Amino acid sequence: MVDHTKGLIAASRESSVRSTLEYIAEKSLDSIIPIMDNSEILKDIPIIGSAIAVVKGFSAINNAHTLRKFANFIGVVNELNETEAEQLQAHLSNEKNQNKIIEETILYLDRYHNELKARLLGQLFKETFLSKTFTIDEYNSLLFSIDQIHPYTGVQILEEYYSTAKDFDNAIDDISKNEAKRKIANIDYQPLSATGLIQFPRGIIGIGQSNGASISQLGQRFYENVVLKTDLTELNLD
């Protein structure tokens, strides 16, 4: 059986491939399209080469978007130094279903709406398989969570839930706690409603703007270990 994990990480760190992916990650879709006509430098990346071939039947824009999302995902992974990259590879090699994990990761990456989600996935990948911050079950759950985050307002809303939860925890009197509760009640939960990153009181449906929602424990850990550690600036979202 082909070790997709080893090939994916090693091939993506080759200097020529890495520089090309860094270029792709920052360019507009119409600038990427010509690269698709000559993708020899990317052919040795397992799964991605196959994935790009599979979408040949779609428009060139869709093709370019797939490649740019991958470039943003692997760009976050490639921030690791050589020692960390070797540790990541070693940890992944110890996973019984490593090829399945990589395949599921790429399938979700292809579904994601934009590069913001691709970068979040890259950080989640490192936190799970290098730092062991999340379990495999939590990783699989968060793959879905990222997919369900509203592509433009979801991260901002999660930040609001996180900061107001901290305000509540740090409140020193009832007035401060009530003010934090008021802020939470005014947050629009809809951009995160299906993510599992927020939680709802049982039996409360459709009451108020926030529906009684608050950030979940997994949501807090995701925000602290993924969102806060991911560079989400200067993204092309066309």
C-alpha positions in Angstrom: 0.0 0.0 0.0 1.3 3.5 -0.9 2.1 5.6 2.1 0.2 8.8 1.2 1.2 10.6 4.3 4.9 10.3 3.8 4.6 11.3 0.1 2.3 14.2 0.9 4.5 15.8 3.5 7.9 15.1 1.9 6.9 16.1 -1.7 5.3 19.3 -0.5 8.5 20.3 1.3 10.7 19.9 -1.8 12.1 23.4 -2.6 10.6 23.8 -6.1 7.2 22.4 -5.1 7.1 24.5 -2.0 7.9 27.7 -3.8 5.3 27.0 -6.4 2.7 26.3 -3.8 3.6 29.4 -1.9 3.1 31.4 -5.1 -0.2 29.7 -5.8 -1.5 30.4 -2.3 -1.2 34.1 -2.7 -2.4 34.6 -6.3 -5.8 35.2 -7.9 -7.5 32.3 -9.6 -6.9 33.7 -13.1 -3.1 33.8 -12.4 -3.2 30.1 -11.3 -5.0 28.7 -14.4 -1.8 28.8 -16.6 0.0 26.6 -14.0 -2.7 23.9 -14.5 -1.6 23.5 -18.0 1.9 22.5 -16.8 1.6 20.8 -13.5 4.6 18.5 -13.8 6.1 19.9 -10.6 3.0 18.8 -8.7 2.7 15.3 -10.1 4.7 13.6 -7.3 2.3 14.8 -4.6 0.1 11.8 -3.8 -3.6 12.2 -3.7 -3.4 15.9 -4.8 -2.2 14.9 -8.2 -5.1 12.4 -8.5 -7.5 14.9 -7.1 -6.5 17.6 -9.6 -6.9 15.0 -12.4 -10.4 14.1 -11.2 -11.7 17.6 -11.4 -10.4 18.1 -15.0 -13.9 17.9 -16.2 -14.9 21.0 -14.3 -14.0 24.6 -15.2 -10.5 25.9 -15.0 -11.6 28.3 -12.2 -12.7 25.3 -10.1 -9.5 23.5 -10.8 -7.4 26.6 -9.8 -9.5 27.0 -6.6 -8.9 23.4 -5.6 -5.1 23.9 -6.0 -5.1 27.2 -4.2 -6.9 25.7 -1.2 -4.4 22.9 -1.0 -1.5 25.4 -1.3 -2.9 27.3 1.7 -3.5 24.1 3.7 0.0 22.7 3.1 1.6 26.1 3.5 0.5 26.1 7.2 1.9 22.6 7.6 5.2 23.6 5.9 5.7 26.3 8.6 7.2 23.4 10.7 11.0 23.1 10.9 12.6 19.9 9.8 12.6 18.4 13.2 9.0 19.1 13.7 8.2 17.8 10.2 9.9 14.5 11.0 8.1 14.3 14.3 4.8 14.9 12.5 5.6 12.1 10.0 6.6 9.7 12.8 3.3 10.4 14.7 1.2 9.9 11.6 3.1 6.7 10.7 1.9 5.3 14.1 -1.7 5.9 13.2 -3.4 2.7 12.1 -5.6 4.4 9.5 -3.1 7.1 8.4 -4.0 6.8 4.7 -7.7 7.1 5.5 -7.0 10.1 7.6 -5.2 11.9 4.8 -7.8 10.9 2.2 -10.6 12.3 4.5 -8.6 15.4 5.1 -8.2 16.1 1.3 -11.9 15.3 0.6 -13.0 17.8 3.2 -10.4 20.3 1.9 -12.0 20.0 -1.5 -15.4 20.8 0.0 -14.3 23.9 1.9 -15.5 27.2 0.5 -12.4 29.2 0.8 -8.7 29.5 1.7 -9.5 30.7 5.3 -10.9 27.2 6.0 -7.9 25.6 4.3 -5.5 27.4 6.7 -7.6 26.5 9.7 -7.4 22.8 8.6 -3.6 23.1 8.2 -3.3 24.3 11.8 -5.8 21.7 13.1 -3.7 19.0 11.3 -0.6 20.1 13.1 -2.3 20.4 16.5 -3.7 16.9 16.1 -0.9 14.9 14.7 2.1 16.8 16.1 1.1 18.4 19.3 -1.7 15.8 20.1 -3.9 18.7 21.2 -7.0 16.9 19.7 -7.9 13.2 19.5 -8.6 11.5 16.2 -12.3 11.5 17.0 -12.1 15.3 17.8 -10.2 15.8 14.6 -12.8 14.1 12.5 -15.5 16.1 14.3 -13.7 19.4 13.6 -13.2 18.5 9.9 -17.0 18.8 9.8 -17.1 21.8 12.0 -14.8 23.8 9.7 -17.0 22.9 6.8 -20.1 24.2 8.6 -18.6 27.6 9.7 -20.0 30.5 7.7 -17.2 31.3 5.3 -17.2 35.0 5.9 -18.6 35.8 9.3 -18.3 32.5 11.3 -14.8 33.0 12.7 -15.7 36.5 13.8 -18.8 35.2 15.6 -16.7 32.5 17.3 -14.3 35.1 18.5 -17.3 37.0 20.0 -18.5 33.9 21.8 -15.1 33.2 23.1 -14.3 36.7 24.3 -17.7 37.2 26.0 -17.3 33.8 27.7 -14.0 34.9 29.1 -15.6 38.2 30.3 -18.2 36.1 32.1 -15.5 33.9 33.7 -13.5 36.9 34.8 -16.4 38.9 36.1 -15.9 39.9 39.7 -19.5 40.8 40.6 -23.1 40.2 39.5 -23.3 43.4 37.4 -20.3 42.3 35.3 -21.7 38.8 34.9 -25.1 40.1 33.8 -23.4 42.4 31.3 -21.5 39.5 29.8 -24.7 37.5 29.7 -26.4 40.4 27.8 -23.6 40.5 25.3 -23.8 36.7 24.7 -27.5 37.0 24.2 -27.1 39.5 21.5 -24.7 37.4 19.4 -26.1 36.0 16.2 -25.6 32.2 16.5 -26.7 31.4 12.9 -23.2 31.4 11.3 -22.1 28.6 13.7 -25.4 26.8 14.4 -24.4 23.5 12.9 -20.7 23.4 13.8 -20.8 21.9 17.2 -18.6 24.8 18.4 -21.5 26.3 20.2 -24.0 24.7 22.5 -27.7 25.3 23.2 -29.7 24.7 26.4 -32.0 21.7 26.2 -35.6 22.5 25.4 -35.0 26.1 24.4 -35.8 26.8 20.7 -36.2 30.1 19.0 -36.0 32.3 22.1 -34.0 35.5 21.4 -31.3 36.2 18.9 -28.7 33.8 20.5 -31.2 31.1 21.3 -29.4 30.7 24.6 -26.2 29.6 22.8 -22.7 29.6 24.3 -19.4 28.4 23.1 -18.8 24.7 23.8 -15.6 23.3 25.4 -14.5 21.9 22.0 -15.2 25.4 20.5 -13.0 27.0 23.1 -10.2 24.6 22.5 -10.6 25.0 18.7 -10.5 28.8 19.0 -7.4 28.8 21.3 -5.4 26.2 19.5 -6.4 26.7 15.9 -8.0 30.1 15.2 -5.6 32.1 17.4 -2.6 30.3 15.9 -3.6 30.7 12.3 -2.6 33.6 10.1 -5.8 34.7 8.5 -4.6 37.9 7.0 -4.2 38.9 3.3 -6.4 36.0 2.1 -7.8 36.0 -1.5 -11.4 35.1 -1.1 -12.6 35.4 -4.7 
